[in-house]
Amino acid sequence: MKAFQFVLLAFVVLLVLAAPAMAADVAGGTSVFSGSSAGAGLGAAFAIVGAGYGFGKIGAAALESMARQPEVAGRIFPAMIVIAALLEGATLFALFICYTIAGNKSF
């Protein structure tokens, strides 16, 4: 229930903060808000939140396994770094795609 309340609060804050952005005047008289921009923004947000959750899970699992078996900590740490690097690469690729989509909008 707390997760649902948090998501609802984030959605309300997004709607409140979006109103001043949509009220801005543009030189050509076109709208600055489009579906692709909103989708790219939400996609980037989900990619960052997912990456943060993934990094937290990787770190928690690695530290727990190092605490249970300290003698294998030397093998766990490099594997954790490799997994984190792969996660970071996937996150950067997702952000690149979102920025590309946002840059290709047409009115």
C-alpha contacts under 8 A as a table, 3 or more apart, distances in Angstrom:
res1	aa1	res2	aa2	distance
1	M	4	F	5.17
1	M	5	Q	6.31
2	K	5	Q	5.05
2	K	6	F	6.15
3	A	6	F	5.06
3	A	7	V	6.21
4	F	7	V	5.15
4	F	8	L	6.10
5	Q	8	L	5.05
5	Q	9	L	6.07
6	F	9	L	5.07
6	F	10	A	6.15
7	V	10	A	5.07
7	V	11	F	6.16
8	L	11	F	5.07
8	L	12	V	6.25
9	L	12	V	5.14
9	L	13	V	6.19
10	A	13	V	5.12
10	A	14	L	6.11
11	F	14	L	5.02
11	F	15	L	6.30
12	V	15	L	5.12
12	V	16	V	6.21
13	V	16	V	5.08
13	V	17	L	6.10
14	L	17	L	5.27
14	L	18	A	6.00
15	L	18	A	5.15
15	L	19	A	6.69
16	V	19	A	5.84
17	L	20	P	6.43
17	L	21	A	7.35
18	A	21	A	5.24
18	A	22	M	6.32
19	A	22	M	5.31
19	A	23	A	6.35
20	P	23	A	5.09
20	P	24	A	6.74
21	A	24	A	5.68
22	M	31	S	7.73
22	M	32	V	6.78
22	M	33	F	6.40
24	A	32	V	7.84
25	D	29	G	7.00
25	D	31	S	7.97
26	V	29	G	5.31
26	V	30	T	6.20
26	V	31	S	6.99
26	V	32	V	7.11
27	A	30	T	7.69
30	T	107	F	7.40
31	S	34	S	7.45
31	S	107	F	7.90
33	F	37	S	6.71
33	F	38	A	7.37
34	S	37	S	5.34
34	S	38	A	6.39
34	S	105	K	7.45
35	G	38	A	5.17
35	G	39	G	6.05
36	S	39	G	5.01
36	S	40	A	5.96
36	S	101	I	6.52
36	S	102	A	5.98
36	S	105	K	6.39
37	S	40	A	5.07
37	S	41	G	6.10
37	S	101	I	7.28
37	S	102	A	4.75
37	S	105	K	7.19
38	A	41	G	5.10
38	A	42	L	6.17
39	G	42	L	5.16
39	G	43	G	5.94
40	A	43	G	4.97
40	A	44	A	6.09
40	A	98	C	4.58
40	A	99	Y	6.64
40	A	101	I	6.18
40	A	102	A	5.62
41	G	44	A	5.19
41	G	45	A	6.20
41	G	98	C	7.06
41	G	102	A	7.82
42	L	45	A	5.00
42	L	46	F	6.13
43	G	46	F	5.16
43	G	47	A	6.11
43	G	94	A	7.86
43	G	95	L	7.79
43	G	98	C	6.31
44	A	47	A	5.06
44	A	48	I	6.25
44	A	94	A	7.07
44	A	95	L	5.44
44	A	98	C	5.96
45	A	48	I	5.27
45	A	49	V	6.16
46	F	49	V	5.11
46	F	50	G	5.89
47	A	50	G	5.14
47	A	51	A	6.06
47	A	91	T	5.99
47	A	94	A	6.52
47	A	95	L	7.02
48	I	51	A	5.06
48	I	52	G	6.14
48	I	91	T	6.96
49	V	52	G	5.12
49	V	53	Y	6.22
50	G	53	Y	5.09
50	G	54	G	6.07
51	A	54	G	4.93
51	A	55	F	6.06
51	A	87	L	6.86
51	A	88	E	7.25
51	A	91	T	6.41
52	G	55	F	5.18
52	G	56	G	6.18
53	Y	56	G	5.12
53	Y	57	K	6.27
54	G	57	K	5.11
54	G	58	I	6.13
54	G	87	L	7.59
55	F	58	I	5.07
55	F	59	G	6.08
55	F	84	A	6.65
55	F	87	L	7.90
56	G	59	G	5.23
56	G	60	A	6.02
57	K	60	A	5.14
57	K	61	A	6.01
58	I	61	A	5.33
58	I	62	A	6.08
58	I	80	M	6.77
58	I	83	I	7.88
58	I	84	A	7.35
59	G	62	A	5.18
59	G	63	L	6.05
59	G	80	M	7.59
60	A	63	L	5.30
60	A	64	E	6.03
61	A	64	E	5.16
61	A	65	S	6.12
62	A	65	S	5.21
62	A	66	M	6.10
62	A	76	I	6.62
62	A	77	F	7.25
62	A	80	M	6.72
63	L	66	M	5.01
63	L	67	A	6.06
64	E	67	A	5.09
64	E	68	R	6.25
65	S	68	R	5.09
65	S	69	Q	6.09
65	S	70	P	7.87
65	S	73	A	7.87
65	S	76	I	7.97
66	M	69	Q	5.22
66	M	70	P	4.96
66	M	71	E	7.80
66	M	72	V	6.84
66	M	73	A	5.11
66	M	76	I	7.31
67	A	70	P	5.73
69	Q	72	V	5.97
69	Q	73	A	7.15
70	P	73	A	5.30
71	E	74	G	7.31
72	V	75	R	5.47
72	V	76	I	6.37
73	A	76	I	5.03
73	A	77	F	6.13
74	G	77	F	5.85
74	G	78	P	7.33
75	R	78	P	6.07
75	R	79	A	6.75
76	I	79	A	5.29
76	I	80	M	6.11
77	F	80	M	5.05
77	F	81	I	6.31
78	P	81	I	5.05
78	P	82	V	6.27
79	A	82	V	5.13
79	A	83	I	6.23
80	M	83	I	5.20
80	M	84	A	6.09
81	I	84	A	5.05
81	I	85	A	6.09
82	V	85	A	5.09
82	V	86	L	6.30
83	I	86	L	5.15
83	I	87	L	6.22
84	A	87	L	5.02
84	A	88	E	6.08
85	A	88	E	5.01
85	A	89	G	6.14
86	L	89	G	5.08
86	L	90	A	6.29
87	L	90	A	5.19
87	L	91	T	6.18
88	E	91	T	5.01
88	E	92	L	6.13
89	G	92	L	5.18
89	G	93	F	6.16
90	A	93	F	5.08
90	A	94	A	6.22
91	T	94	A	5.09
91	T	95	L	6.22
92	L	95	L	5.03
92	L	96	F	6.07
93	F	96	F	5.03
93	F	97	I	6.27
94	A	97	I	5.15
94	A	98	C	6.25
95	L	98	C	4.99
95	L	99	Y	6.15
96	F	99	Y	5.19
96	F	100	T	6.09
97	I	100	T	5.03
97	I	101	I	6.17
98	C	101	I	5.15
98	C	102	A	6.19
99	Y	102	A	5.02
99	Y	103	G	6.11
100	T	103	G	5.11
100	T	104	N	6.37
101	I	104	N	5.34
101	I	105	K	6.99
102	A	105	K	5.99
